[in-house]
Amino acid sequence: MALTLDTYRLLGRSGLRVSPLALGTATFGTEWGWGAERDQARKLFDRYTELGGNFFDTASTYTNGSSERLLGEFARTDRDKMVLATKYSTLRQSGDPNSGGTHRKSMLASVEASLRQLNTDYIDLLYVNVWDFRTPVEEILRGLDDLVRQGKTLYVAISNAPAWQVSRMQAIADLRGWSPLVALETEYSLIQRTTERDLIPMAREMGLGVVPYSPLGGGVLTGKYSRQDQNPVGSVAGETAGNRKSLNAALGWVTDRNLAIAEAVKEVASELGRTPAQVALAWTLNAPGVTAPIIGARTVAQLEDNLGALQVDLTPSQLARLDEVSAISLGNPHDVLASEHIRTITTGDMKVETLG
Ligand SMILES: NC(=O)c1ccc[n+]([C@@H]2O[C@H](COP(=O)([O-])OP(=O)(O)OC[C@H]3O[C@@H](n4cnc5c(N)ncnc54)[C@H](OP(=O)(O)O)[C@@H]3O)[C@@H](O)[C@H]2O)c1
């Protein structure tokens, strides 16, 4: 069924209405070597909002602050219609151990910096960006709740954290009457499905909307990568696409397995008369539990291409082929629990439906 950017979805267990594709703004600014200059970023913002898009993703440290500054500048005229999501916890100043991390001091300093950079009185959605394995969960939750009570953020959420910690946090927030986590931002695509083991089932059970990042595997799923890009330094392709190819190679995304998945995506795209980017995005968009994947466009042409995913309907046989080529082992205990033996000893011959 065709969707549009103004077919809004509720974010997790909240009443907040967001577009089914968010606009990632890590490409706003060129400080990281592969983004868009101001004018191009403005065009991305204008086109997305013109079509009813309202959900933006940034972080206090993206492109050294340019991402938030540009987003704030563009959103200024219609601020209250926009859902601005930002994040804290990544290091802002080397040499200062408290400028990063999930603790209160880093949280407050980062939020104040975001409010200044975004030039706004409030953030709509504040994510814990990266788990630091050091801060007590009560400190994080109570700190986030204080920010909500102060009106500095309306909702709180989390990204890049172990499923068991998020689940525990949500239970504590519920029992104490603190602001619940309403979203889980997590890497999820045809090349990154390990999120299906615990994170996505946890999010569905605990009321967090899933907001996938890197749905194109940094561009690998667009079909423009080849084995040459496994080590792009000095290659022609590496030079034409800036540092993104080097980054993707460094992240280990340009593997034989991932190139085979990209090939299968290309085949499905040609059957449908669509582009590989649209097919890969449509797969993530329509995956169970997903609220809104984040688009990472650098140009307006890429944005237009990616928005075409809203109109893609994958057939059951195409979904099955994509599922097969990208399959992962769920690992323990899921593989054991899915076995015939366990099914027999838990439900016997009875037909018992699964919850959710
Ligand atoms: N929470 C987190 O920790 C976290 C982490 C990463 C990202 N994010 C968020 O998620 C957003 C998206 O992540 P991402 O940039 O990794 O997403 P992605 O969609 O996997 O990759 C985007 C990149 O692919 C290329 N591309 C995009 N559309 C294309 C098209 N139609 N055809 C050809 N190439 C295309 C562009 O790179 P080139 O043109 O340079 O090849 C673009 O920068 C970010 O902006 C950020 O807001 C969050």
The ligand as an SDF file (V2000), in Angstrom:
LIG
                    3D

 48 52  0  0  0  0  0  0  0  0999 V2000
   22.0190    6.6790   16.2590 N   0  0  0  0  0  0  0  0  0  0  0  0
   23.1500    6.4930   15.6220 C   0  0  0  0  0  0  0  0  0  0  0  0
   24.1470    6.0700   16.2200 O   0  0  0  0  0  0  0  0  0  0  0  0
   23.2440    6.7990   14.1470 C   0  0  0  0  0  0  0  0  0  0  0  0
   24.3100    6.2670   13.3980 C   0  0  0  0  0  0  0  0  0  0  0  0
   24.3550    6.5310   12.0300 C   0  0  0  0  0  0  0  0  0  0  0  0
   23.3710    7.3080   11.4400 C   0  0  0  0  0  0  0  0  0  0  0  0
   22.3590    7.8380   12.1930 N   0  0  0  0  0  0  0  0  0  0  0  0
   21.2850    8.6800   11.5640 C   0  0  0  0  0  0  0  0  0  0  0  0
   20.7690    8.0080   10.4340 O   0  0  0  0  0  0  0  0  0  0  0  0
   20.8860    8.8370    9.2700 C   0  0  0  0  0  0  0  0  0  0  0  0
   21.1100    7.9470    8.0720 C   0  0  0  0  0  0  0  0  0  0  0  0
   22.2610    7.1270    8.2510 O   0  0  0  0  0  0  0  0  0  0  0  0
   23.2190    6.7750    7.0380 P   0  0  0  0  0  0  0  0  0  0  0  0
   23.7260    8.0280    6.4260 O   0  0  0  0  0  0  0  0  0  0  0  0
   24.1930    5.7770    7.5180 O   0  0  0  0  0  0  0  0  0  0  0  0
   22.1090    6.1150    6.0500 O   0  0  0  0  0  0  0  0  0  0  0  0
   22.1950    5.2410    4.7370 P   0  0  0  0  0  0  0  0  0  0  0  0
   20.9180    5.5100    4.0350 O   0  0  0  0  0  0  0  0  0  0  0  0
   22.5150    3.8270    5.0590 O   0  0  0  0  0  0  0  0  0  0  0  0
   23.4220    5.8470    3.8890 O   0  0  0  0  0  0  0  0  0  0  0  0
   23.3240    7.1220    3.3580 C   0  0  0  0  0  0  0  0  0  0  0  0
   24.3960    7.3460    2.3030 C   0  0  0  0  0  0  0  0  0  0  0  0
   24.1670    6.5180    1.1770 O   0  0  0  0  0  0  0  0  0  0  0  0
   24.3080    7.2720   -0.0210 C   0  0  0  0  0  0  0  0  0  0  0  0
   22.9690    7.3470   -0.6320 N   0  0  0  0  0  0  0  0  0  0  0  0
   21.8030    7.7150   -0.0200 C   0  0  0  0  0  0  0  0  0  0  0  0
   20.7610    7.6180   -0.8760 N   0  0  0  0  0  0  0  0  0  0  0  0
   21.2720    7.1910   -2.0400 C   0  0  0  0  0  0  0  0  0  0  0  0
   20.7020    6.9070   -3.3010 C   0  0  0  0  0  0  0  0  0  0  0  0
   19.3910    7.0330   -3.5130 N   0  0  0  0  0  0  0  0  0  0  0  0
   21.5130    6.4740   -4.2980 N   0  0  0  0  0  0  0  0  0  0  0  0
   22.8380    6.3420   -4.1110 C   0  0  0  0  0  0  0  0  0  0  0  0
   23.4560    6.5930   -2.9240 N   0  0  0  0  0  0  0  0  0  0  0  0
   22.6720    7.0270   -1.9040 C   0  0  0  0  0  0  0  0  0  0  0  0
   24.8670    8.6290    0.3840 C   0  0  0  0  0  0  0  0  0  0  0  0
   26.2980    8.5530    0.4220 O   0  0  0  0  0  0  0  0  0  0  0  0
   27.2450    8.9260   -0.8330 P   0  0  0  0  0  0  0  0  0  0  0  0
   26.4400    9.7250   -1.8030 O   0  0  0  0  0  0  0  0  0  0  0  0
   28.3640    9.6780   -0.2190 O   0  0  0  0  0  0  0  0  0  0  0  0
   27.6570    7.5940   -1.3920 O   0  0  0  0  0  0  0  0  0  0  0  0
   24.3650    8.7660    1.8080 C   0  0  0  0  0  0  0  0  0  0  0  0
   25.1890    9.6120    2.6180 O   0  0  0  0  0  0  0  0  0  0  0  0
   22.0170    9.8260    9.5910 C   0  0  0  0  0  0  0  0  0  0  0  0
   21.8850   11.0410    8.8700 O   0  0  0  0  0  0  0  0  0  0  0  0
   21.7890   10.0440   11.0800 C   0  0  0  0  0  0  0  0  0  0  0  0
   20.7530   11.0080   11.2620 O   0  0  0  0  0  0  0  0  0  0  0  0
   22.2760    7.5740   13.5300 C   0  0  0  0  0  0  0  0  0  0  0  0
  1  2  1  0
  2  3  2  0
  2  4  1  0
  4  5  1  0
  4 48  2  0
  5  6  2  0
  6  7  1  0
  7  8  2  0
  8  9  1  0
  8 48  1  0
  9 10  1  0
  9 46  1  0
 10 11  1  0
 11 12  1  0
 11 44  1  0
 12 13  1  0
 13 14  1  0
 14 15  2  0
 14 16  1  0
 14 17  1  0
 17 18  1  0
 18 19  2  0
 18 20  1  0
 18 21  1  0
 21 22  1  0
 22 23  1  0
 23 24  1  0
 23 42  1  0
 24 25  1  0
 25 26  1  0
 25 36  1  0
 26 27  1  0
 26 35  1  0
 27 28  2  0
 28 29  1  0
 29 30  1  0
 29 35  2  0
 30 31  1  0
 30 32  2  0
 32 33  1  0
 33 34  2  0
 34 35  1  0
 36 37  1  0
 36 42  1  0
 37 38  1  0
 38 39  2  0
 38 40  1  0
 38 41  1  0
 42 43  1  0
 44 45  1  0
 44 46  1  0
 46 47  1  0
M  CHG  2   8   1  16  -1
M  END
$$$$
